[in-house]
Amino acid sequence: MQTLHQSSGYYSTTDGHQLYWERHGNLGGEPVFFIHGGPGGSCNEKHLLFFDLKHVDVVLFDQRGCGRSTPQGRLTDNNTDALVQDIDALRHYFGFERLSVLGVSWGSWLALKYQHRFKHRVNRCVAASVFAPEEKVFSAYERILEQTLERLPDVGVTLNQTYKALCTDSHEARRAAALNWSKAHLAGIMTDEQLDDFVDSSAIASIRLELHYHLNHYFFTPEDLNLRIGPNTTLIQGIDDPCGLLSMRWLQERSSGPSLLVKAGHNALEPTLLSHIRQTLAP
């Protein structure tokens, strides 16, 4: 009978970050790294639903400054290139010669950059609910973020103003900015009382990280225009996700691998997307 394992710990980077990781599944199975969304997101047990743990050795990890990684919310040495390098550092840490990667949302961009830069280390790559921060996608997403903030009555804050408030020394100012951001994004999903409980130090750090990346254009460089996606990489995208579709078109022009459009939105845990991801990752 197959015995499944579970372990967790921290990996120390060379520049002062501690990355929280968890390892689940079959120690003799195919090693697969899961790369979460955000920026500023984190891993949780629901992400294990993407995998058949009887057959794969799954590593989940919280990106720099995210979730249980420390220092929480740290912006120093926190950029896209560092996150991609962390994937390979963790591969080496666990002793994997080669691995497969699944990236969702923001994590899809990190997965695609990893398979481009470290193609000799990648067995398979799956990028779902894709995000590619090239100019058209970035501009479209920025309009969505700005329009979301405009829903707040009598506040009139911009993305830059929100970020500056989140970076102040005043806890009250940071919390007020995070509360405004959360009200704009979660109104109708959470009550005011629930939002008040939701906005803690972790939420403040997460929102600040998200804006740190966005206002730096996700550290997109001219070199990223040369991205190439190999035949071992599958793109999976929901048709009810406008920014994802924009990203998908840009990525397909650079891809020699399969791509799949499904009836779904952006959330990769939606049953339709989840099913297709599991099928693609099946042994």
C-alpha positions in Angstrom: 0.0 0.0 0.0 1.3 3.4 -1.0 2.3 5.6 2.0 1.9 9.3 1.4 4.3 11.7 3.2 4.0 15.3 4.4 6.7 17.6 5.7 7.4 21.3 6.0 10.2 23.7 6.7 12.1 26.8 5.7 14.7 27.5 3.0 17.2 30.3 3.6 18.0 32.4 0.5 21.4 34.1 0.2 19.9 37.5 0.7 18.0 37.2 3.9 14.6 35.7 3.0 13.2 32.5 4.6 10.9 30.6 2.2 8.3 28.4 3.8 7.7 25.1 2.0 5.6 22.0 2.3 6.1 18.7 0.6 3.3 16.2 0.0 2.6 12.9 -1.8 4.7 10.1 -3.0 8.5 10.4 -2.3 9.2 8.2 -5.3 6.8 10.1 -7.6 7.4 12.8 -10.2 8.6 16.0 -8.5 6.2 18.9 -9.1 6.5 22.4 -7.8 3.3 24.5 -7.4 3.7 28.2 -7.9 0.9 30.3 -6.3 -0.7 33.5 -7.5 -0.6 37.0 -6.3 1.8 38.7 -6.2 1.4 38.6 -2.4 -0.6 35.3 -2.3 0.4 32.1 -0.6 -0.2 28.3 -0.7 -2.9 26.4 1.2 -4.2 22.9 1.3 -6.7 23.5 -1.5 -3.8 23.7 -3.9 -3.2 20.0 -3.4 -6.5 19.4 -5.3 -4.6 19.9 -8.5 -2.6 16.7 -8.0 -2.9 13.0 -7.6 -0.7 12.6 -4.6 -0.4 8.9 -5.1 1.8 9.6 -8.1 3.6 12.9 -7.6 5.9 14.4 -5.0 4.5 18.0 -4.6 6.3 21.0 -3.2 4.3 24.0 -2.3 6.1 27.2 -1.2 5.2 30.7 -0.2 7.1 33.3 -2.4 9.4 35.9 -0.9 7.5 38.0 1.7 4.3 36.0 1.2 2.3 33.9 3.6 4.5 32.1 6.1 7.7 33.2 4.5 9.7 35.7 6.4 10.3 38.6 6.9 6.6 38.9 6.1 6.0 41.6 3.4 9.6 42.4 2.9 10.2 44.4 -0.3 14.0 44.3 -0.3 15.4 41.9 -2.9 11.8 41.1 -3.9 11.4 41.0 -7.7 10.4 38.7 -10.4 13.9 37.6 -11.3 14.6 36.6 -7.7 11.3 34.6 -7.5 12.3 32.6 -10.6 15.8 32.0 -9.2 14.2 30.8 -6.0 12.4 28.0 -7.9 15.8 26.6 -9.1 17.4 27.1 -5.7 14.6 25.0 -4.1 15.0 22.4 -6.8 18.6 22.1 -5.9 17.8 22.1 -2.1 15.5 19.1 -2.6 18.0 17.3 -4.8 15.8 17.1 -7.9 17.7 16.8 -11.2 14.6 17.7 -13.1 11.1 18.7 -12.1 7.7 19.7 -13.4 6.0 23.0 -12.5 2.4 24.2 -12.3 1.8 27.9 -12.1 -1.6 29.6 -11.7 -2.4 33.3 -12.3 0.6 35.3 -11.4 2.4 32.0 -10.7 1.9 31.1 -14.4 4.2 33.9 -15.4 6.9 32.7 -13.0 6.5 29.1 -14.3 6.8 30.2 -17.9 9.9 32.3 -17.2 11.4 29.3 -15.3 10.8 26.9 -18.2 12.4 29.5 -20.6 15.5 30.1 -18.4 16.0 26.6 -17.0 14.6 24.5 -19.8 17.1 21.7 -19.2 15.6 21.3 -15.7 11.9 21.0 -16.7 10.0 17.8 -17.5 6.6 19.4 -17.9 5.2 22.9 -17.3 1.5 23.8 -16.9 0.5 27.4 -16.9 -3.2 28.0 -16.0 -5.3 31.2 -15.7 -2.4 32.8 -17.4 -0.9 36.3 -16.7 1.8 37.9 -18.9 2.5 41.5 -17.9 3.3 42.8 -21.4 2.1 46.3 -22.2 -1.5 45.5 -23.4 -2.2 43.2 -20.5 -0.6 45.5 -17.9 -2.6 48.5 -19.2 -5.9 46.5 -19.2 -5.2 45.2 -15.7 -4.3 48.7 -14.4 -7.6 50.0 -15.7 -9.4 47.3 -13.8 -7.5 48.1 -10.5 -8.2 51.9 -11.0 -11.9 51.3 -11.7 -12.2 49.1 -8.7 -10.8 51.8 -6.4 -13.2 54.3 -8.0 -16.1 52.3 -6.5 -15.2 53.7 -3.1 -17.5 56.6 -2.3 -15.9 59.8 -1.1 -12.3 58.4 -1.0 -10.7 59.2 -4.3 -7.4 57.4 -3.8 -5.1 56.2 -6.5 -2.9 53.2 -6.8 0.2 55.2 -6.0 -1.4 56.9 -3.0 -2.6 53.6 -1.7 0.9 52.1 -2.0 2.5 55.2 -0.3 0.1 54.9 2.6 0.9 51.1 2.9 4.6 52.0 3.2 4.3 54.6 5.9 5.5 54.1 9.5 2.0 54.7 10.8 0.1 51.5 11.5 -3.2 53.4 11.4 -2.4 54.8 7.9 -1.4 51.4 6.6 -4.5 49.7 8.0 -6.8 52.4 6.6 -5.3 52.0 3.1 -5.5 48.2 3.3 -9.1 48.5 4.5 -10.1 50.8 1.6 -8.4 48.4 -0.9 -10.2 45.4 0.6 -13.6 47.2 0.6 -13.1 48.1 -3.1 -12.3 44.5 -4.0 -14.5 42.6 -1.6 -17.6 44.7 -1.3 -20.6 42.4 -1.5 -18.5 39.4 -0.6 -17.7 40.4 2.9 -19.6 42.6 5.4 -17.9 45.6 6.9 -17.5 43.6 10.1 -15.8 40.8 8.3 -13.6 43.2 6.4 -12.5 44.8 9.6 -11.4 41.4 10.9 -9.8 40.4 7.6 -7.4 43.4 7.5 -4.6 42.3 9.8 -0.9 42.6 9.4 -0.8 39.7 6.9 -3.4 41.4 4.7 -1.5 44.7 4.8 1.7 42.9 3.8 0.0 41.0 1.0 -1.6 44.1 -0.5 1.6 46.1 -0.3 3.5 43.3 -2.1 0.8 43.2 -4.8 1.2 47.0 -5.4 5.0 46.8 -5.2 5.0 44.4 -8.1 2.3 46.2 -10.1 3.8 49.7 -9.8 7.1 48.2 -10.9 5.3 46.8 -14.0 6.0 43.3 -12.5 9.7 43.9 -13.3 8.9 43.2 -17.0 12.1 43.7 -19.1 12.8 43.9 -22.9 14.3 40.4 -22.5 10.9 39.1 -21.6 9.8 39.9 -25.1 12.1 37.0 -26.2 10.2 34.5 -24.0 9.8 31.1 -25.8 7.4 28.4 -24.6 8.5 24.9 -25.3 6.5 21.9 -26.6 6.5 20.4 -23.0 4.4 23.4 -21.8 0.6 23.5 -21.7 -1.4 26.7 -21.5 -4.9 26.4 -19.9 -7.2 29.5 -19.9 -10.8 30.3 -19.0 -12.7 32.2 -21.7 -14.5 34.4 -19.1 -11.3 36.0 -17.9 -10.6 39.1 -20.1 -7.0 39.8 -18.9 -6.2 36.1 -19.1 -7.4 35.9 -22.7 -5.2 38.9 -23.6 -2.3 37.1 -22.0 -3.2 33.9 -23.7 -3.0 35.5 -27.2 0.4 37.0 -26.5 1.7 33.7 -25.1 0.4 31.6 -27.9 2.4 33.6 -30.4 5.5 32.4 -28.5 4.5 28.8 -27.8 5.2 25.6 -29.6 3.2 23.6 -27.1 -0.5 22.8 -26.7 -3.1 25.3 -25.4 -6.6 24.9 -24.1 -9.5 27.3 -23.8 -12.3 26.2 -21.4 -15.6 27.7 -20.2 -14.4 29.2 -16.9 -13.3 32.4 -15.2 -10.0 33.2 -13.6 -10.1 31.0 -10.5 -8.1 27.9 -11.3 -10.0 26.0 -8.5 -13.2 26.3 -10.5 -14.3 22.7 -11.3 -13.8 23.0 -15.0 -10.3 24.4 -14.8 -9.3 22.1 -11.9 -10.4 19.1 -13.9 -8.4 20.0 -17.0 -5.3 20.8 -14.9 -5.5 17.5 -13.1 -5.9 15.7 -16.5 -2.9 17.5 -17.9 -0.7 16.6 -14.9 -1.9 13.0 -14.8 0.9 10.4 -15.2 
